[in-house]
Amino acid sequence: MFVSEEDGGCLYDRVQERNLARQYDLLIDCIQIGIDQGVRAFDKYMLWSLNAAAVSNISQFGGRFREEPIYLEGHIPPHFSQVPHLMDQFVCTVQENWHIWSEYVLASYVLWRLNWIHPFIEGNGRTARAACYYILCVKNKGLPGGRVIVPERIRYERGPYYEALAEADRAWSNGELKFPKMEAYLVRLLDEQILDYPAPENGESKTPPFEPSNQN
């Protein structure tokens, strides 16, 4: 059972908003478990759950890795046959560097790499931003203050986000793993969240945690 943007109208928007609220509730639980259990709590099953919550009733393949090609403007994600192996590598990289990389380096890697692999049919960006926020919170052992959280701030300020993703893509194409623009971007956004700065004025979010649009 699902509703599409083309034939759902207001219902589609309402389903997305409720999905994002549920994803946020689930994310809070995941963060608390992560604080308690540490690095081993970050795994593909958590990512499946976050994705399934984000796309419930708008995608029939939520919470599972894609098994078909997907095309994006400016980026061709890996062939779907590579996704399971790439995601295993991704999780291992996070776990192996948990105590080595700072929270901003690790969160930047998670945000970029999930977008680069694009492992799901729908909701990749929302899942990546949720996972990024998970890293920031668990590595800092708590939920930061502020009413507008980092994933929502990314929604309001997409220009630097896309620039940071593009920079990391270029570095990867040159055989380097680095993302300084993304690190600086996340440092600033988390500081603005903690200081409770208002988000840029381009409309109020209907849902506190994540964007209710049809974009990934």
Rosetta blueprint (number, residue, H / E / L):
1 M L
2 F L
3 V L
4 S L
5 E H
6 E H
7 D H
8 G H
9 G L
10 C H
11 L H
12 Y H
13 D H
14 R H
15 V H
16 Q H
17 E H
18 R H
19 N H
20 L H
21 A H
22 R H
23 Q H
24 Y H
25 D H
26 L H
27 L H
28 I H
29 D H
30 C H
31 I H
32 Q H
33 I H
34 G H
35 I H
36 D H
37 Q H
38 G H
39 V H
40 R H
41 A H
42 F L
43 D L
44 K H
45 Y H
46 M H
47 L H
48 W H
49 S H
50 L H
51 N H
52 A H
53 A H
54 A H
55 V H
56 S L
57 N L
58 I L
59 S L
60 Q L
61 F L
62 G L
63 G L
64 R L
65 F L
66 R L
67 E L
68 E L
69 P L
70 I L
71 Y L
72 L E
73 E L
74 G L
75 H E
76 I L
77 P L
78 P L
79 H L
80 F H
81 S H
82 Q H
83 V H
84 P H
85 H H
86 L H
87 M H
88 D H
89 Q H
90 F H
91 V H
92 C H
93 T H
94 V H
95 Q H
96 E H
97 N L
98 W L
99 H L
100 I L
101 W L
102 S L
103 E H
104 Y H
105 V H
106 L H
107 A H
108 S H
109 Y H
110 V H
111 L H
112 W H
113 R H
114 L H
115 N H
116 W H
117 I H
118 H L
119 P L
120 F L
121 I L
122 E L
123 G L
124 N H
125 G H
126 R H
127 T H
128 A H
129 R H
130 A H
131 A H
132 C H
133 Y H
134 Y H
135 I H
136 L H
137 C H
138 V H
139 K H
140 N L
141 K L
142 G L
143 L L
144 P L
145 G L
146 G L
147 R L
148 V L
149 I L
150 V H
151 P H
152 E H
153 R H
154 I H
155 R H
156 Y H
157 E L
158 R H
159 G H
160 P H
161 Y H
162 Y H
163 E H
164 A H
165 L H
166 A H
167 E H
168 A H
169 D H
170 R H
171 A H
172 W H
173 S H
174 N L
175 G L
176 E L
177 L L
178 K L
179 F L
180 P H
181 K H
182 M H
183 E H
184 A H
185 Y H
186 L H
187 V H
188 R H
189 L H
190 L H
191 D H
192 E H
193 Q H
194 I H
195 L L
196 D L
197 Y L
198 P L
199 A L
200 P L
201 E L
202 N L
203 G L
204 E L
205 S L
206 K L
207 T L
208 P L
209 P L
210 F L
211 E L
212 P L
213 S L
214 N L
215 Q L
216 N L
